[in-house]
């Protein structure tokens, strides 16, 4: 279907250069949003409108039974002044897998593309310039039907809003391997970007922060034996000169940044092994000083260096990071592709005309 999306411009824009350049993650939201409703088995009335509050019935099903799924994407200012949206197809694939897992209607590819392009084009002036800065885009779907009986909803809202952001983490992270609380278990919804996964992680993360850590390194929910992911990110290690990262599963999020960095390893001459990583094997490598780098990857953080890992009360300090570190070279290469400084060999960028 060729979606024609009407756009209603705000009469009260709050754009300022200072807001766009502010860089505080999640604090500023741009002037417009995209909205579409799902009724009678189809998405209807797609439109871009001024950003505003929603009016919800207290019996809205998402508020009670958790049918809420989101994505995190970014748009970048290119060197030639144009704007690109990064990896639309990959994000849509993950979005729809999450929606399907939560018994929610998926988004047609042509609607997703049309919605993103219409929305970002409307708020082009909100895309910041500068290294580490981007327009963070938040598509999400929630059950909007008003009933208080436990059921799969029949009505939903699809919304996209965005805001200019800078770096997510300001300094290297101190993390703790979590072997008591579980983020997700096999057979569950750990691979889905659904709201409940994040709400359930707050308490153990809060406890870890009270102990002086920045984030948790989650282990599997069955044996607490294998490394899975870290907080808002996938995790990677350089061990004996090889990039090692846990294989994805139904309890690990299939990260877009993770996939992008793995795609760059061939031309960066970095050998890769994707496998299950046990806590014991990681600790042995740390004790033997075989771990030269550890870092998280995610849309928000891009690359987040890890400076220390605590395992069962013992704190292991990682080597100091220098400019030749793989994580920094990969981050730089990824940014060059996103901004047009290097050729987009993978066709990851969608230019907003």
TANOR-V859143 format. One record per backbone hydrogen bond with DSSP energy under -0.5 kcal/mol. NH is the residue of the N-H (numbers start at 1). CO is the residue of the C=O. E is the energy in kcal/mol with one decimal. If there is no record, write none. Layout:
NH CO E
NH CO E
//
This chain:
3 1 -1.0
5 3 -0.7
6 4 -0.7
6 46 -0.7
8 48 -2.9
9 7 -0.6
20 16 -2.0
21 17 -1.9
22 18 -0.6
22 19 -0.7
27 24 -1.5
28 24 -0.5
30 162 -2.8
33 49 -2.5
34 160 -2.4
35 47 -2.7
36 158 -1.9
37 44 -2.0
38 156 -2.7
39 37 -0.6
39 42 -2.3
42 39 -1.3
44 37 -3.6
47 35 -1.8
48 6 -2.6
49 33 -2.8
49 47 -0.5
51 31 -2.9
56 54 -0.6
60 57 -2.3
61 145 -2.9
62 143 -1.9
63 60 -1.3
64 60 -0.5
64 61 -1.4
65 61 -2.9
66 62 -1.1
68 66 -2.0
69 141 -2.5
70 193 -2.6
71 139 -2.6
73 137 -2.5
75 135 -2.1
76 84 -2.8
77 128 -0.6
78 76 -0.6
78 82 -3.4
79 339 -2.9
81 78 -1.8
83 352 -0.5
84 76 -2.3
85 350 -2.6
86 74 -2.4
87 348 -2.7
91 87 -2.0
92 88 -2.6
93 89 -2.4
94 90 -2.0
95 91 -2.8
96 92 -2.9
97 93 -1.8
98 94 -2.3
99 95 -2.5
100 96 -2.6
101 97 -1.9
102 98 -1.5
103 100 -1.5
104 99 -2.8
108 106 -0.5
112 108 -2.5
113 109 -2.6
114 110 -2.2
115 111 -2.8
116 112 -2.4
117 113 -2.6
118 114 -2.4
119 115 -2.5
120 116 -3.0
121 117 -2.1
122 118 -1.5
123 119 -1.6
124 121 -1.0
126 123 -1.9
127 124 -2.0
128 126 -0.7
133 130 -1.9
134 165 -1.9
135 75 -2.7
136 134 -0.7
136 163 -2.6
137 73 -3.1
138 161 -3.2
139 137 -0.6
140 159 -2.6
141 69 -2.7
142 157 -1.8
143 67 -2.1
144 142 -0.6
144 155 -1.4
145 155 -1.3
147 59 -1.7
147 145 -0.9
151 149 -0.6
156 38 -1.3
157 142 -2.1
158 36 -3.1
159 140 -2.7
159 157 -0.5
160 34 -1.9
161 138 -1.5
163 136 -1.9
165 134 -2.9
166 23 -1.6
173 305 -2.7
175 173 -0.6
175 308 -2.5
176 215 -1.7
177 310 -3.0
178 176 -0.6
178 217 -2.3
179 177 -0.6
188 185 -2.1
190 250 -0.6
191 250 -1.4
192 189 -1.4
194 192 -1.6
195 68 -2.3
197 194 -1.1
198 194 -0.8
198 195 -0.8
199 195 -2.1
200 196 -2.3
201 197 -0.6
202 198 -0.7
202 199 -0.9
205 201 -1.7
206 202 -2.7
207 203 -2.3
208 204 -2.1
209 205 -2.3
210 206 -1.9
211 207 -0.9
211 208 -0.7
212 209 -1.4
213 208 -2.2
214 174 -3.7
215 174 -1.3
217 176 -3.1
218 216 -0.7
218 229 -2.8
219 178 -0.6
220 226 -1.7
221 184 -0.6
224 220 -1.1
227 277 -3.4
228 218 -2.9
230 233 -2.2
231 216 -0.8
231 229 -0.6
233 230 -3.1
234 297 -2.5
236 295 -2.7
237 244 -2.5
238 293 -2.6
239 237 -0.7
239 242 -2.6
240 238 -0.5
240 290 -2.5
242 239 -1.5
243 271 -2.8
244 237 -3.3
244 242 -0.5
245 273 -1.6
246 235 -0.5
252 249 -1.2
254 191 -0.5
255 253 -1.6
259 255 -2.0
260 256 -2.3
261 257 -2.6
262 258 -2.4
263 259 -1.8
264 260 -0.8
264 261 -0.9
265 261 -0.7
265 262 -0.8
268 264 -1.0
269 266 -1.5
270 265 -2.4
271 269 -0.6
273 243 -2.6
275 245 -1.6
275 273 -0.7
278 276 -0.5
279 225 -3.0
282 278 -2.2
283 279 -2.6
284 280 -2.4
285 281 -2.2
286 282 -2.3
287 283 -2.8
288 284 -1.8
289 286 -1.4
290 285 -2.9
291 285 -0.6
292 238 -2.2
292 290 -0.8
293 238 -1.1
295 236 -2.5
296 304 -2.6
297 234 -2.1
298 302 -1.2
302 298 -3.2
303 301 -1.8
304 296 -2.5
305 303 -0.5
306 294 -2.6
307 173 -2.7
307 305 -0.5
308 173 -1.5
309 316 -2.4
310 175 -2.4
311 309 -0.5
311 314 -2.8
314 311 -2.1
315 313 -0.5
316 309 -2.9
316 314 -0.6
317 315 -0.5
318 307 -2.7
319 291 -0.6
325 322 -2.0
329 325 -2.1
330 326 -3.1
331 327 -2.1
332 328 -2.3
333 329 -2.4
334 330 -2.6
335 331 -2.3
336 332 -2.3
337 333 -2.0
338 334 -2.3
339 335 -1.8
340 336 -0.7
340 337 -0.7
341 336 -1.7
342 336 -1.7
345 343 -1.5
347 344 -1.4
350 85 -2.1
351 349 -0.6
352 83 -3.0
353 351 -0.8
//
